[in-house]
């Protein structure tokens, strides 16, 4: 299961990096739904992988990344 969790974690990293790339090449806006949702998905995949190979600082960072992104989604959808 450790190999699968590592693959899932790497996919999560790639998803977050893809979101950042789209932000940098101005395909997405920082407050756009695709950017925020992609961040939640990527961070969620990383959190999943951390459940099998524990790292508290990384876990805290990713959980906060998810919370901040969800707050952005809520703010965006409430407009």
N, C-alpha and C positions, 0 to 999 in steps of 0.2 A: 504493500500500500504506500510505502514511503516514496517509491519512484513515481507513482501516479500523483501523489500529493505534490511532489516537486514539479512535475509537468504542469499541473493545474496552477501552481504558484507562478511559474514562468509565463504561462498564458496570461495570468492576471497582470504581471509586470508589462507584458507586451501590449495589453489592452490600455493600460494607463499611459504608456508611452505613445501609443497611437493617438489617444485623445490629446496629449500634449503636442504631438506633431501637427494635428489638425488645427490646434489653437495657434501654433507658431506660423503656419502657412496661411492663416486667416480664412480657413474653411469653416471653422466654428468660432463662436463668440463665447467668452468665459461664462456667461449666464444663459447659454443655450441648453435646451433639454438634452440633445445628444451628448454634449460634453459632460454634463452632470451625471447622466445615466451611465455613460461609459466609465466614469470614475467610480461610481458605486459598484458596478460589475467587476471591474479590475481589482478594486480593493477587497471586495467580497471573496474573489478567488484567492487572493493572497492570504486573507484571514483563514480561509479553509485550509490552505497548505500549512499555515502556522499551527493548526491544531495537531498536526502530526510531527512537526519539528519546531518545538516551542521556542519563541524568542519574544520576551515581554515588550521590549521597546518597539519592535516592528509591529507587534499586535496592537499596542496602544496607538501608534501612528495610523495604522490602517483603519482601526475602528473610528478614530476621530475623523479620518478622511471620509469615511462613509457617512458619519453624522453630519459633517459640514456639507457634503454633497446633497444629502437628503433635505437638509434645511434649505439649500438653494433651490431644489426641485419644488418644495412646498411653496417657497416664496414666489417662484416663477409661475406656478399653477394657480396661485391665489390672486394673481393680477388680472 
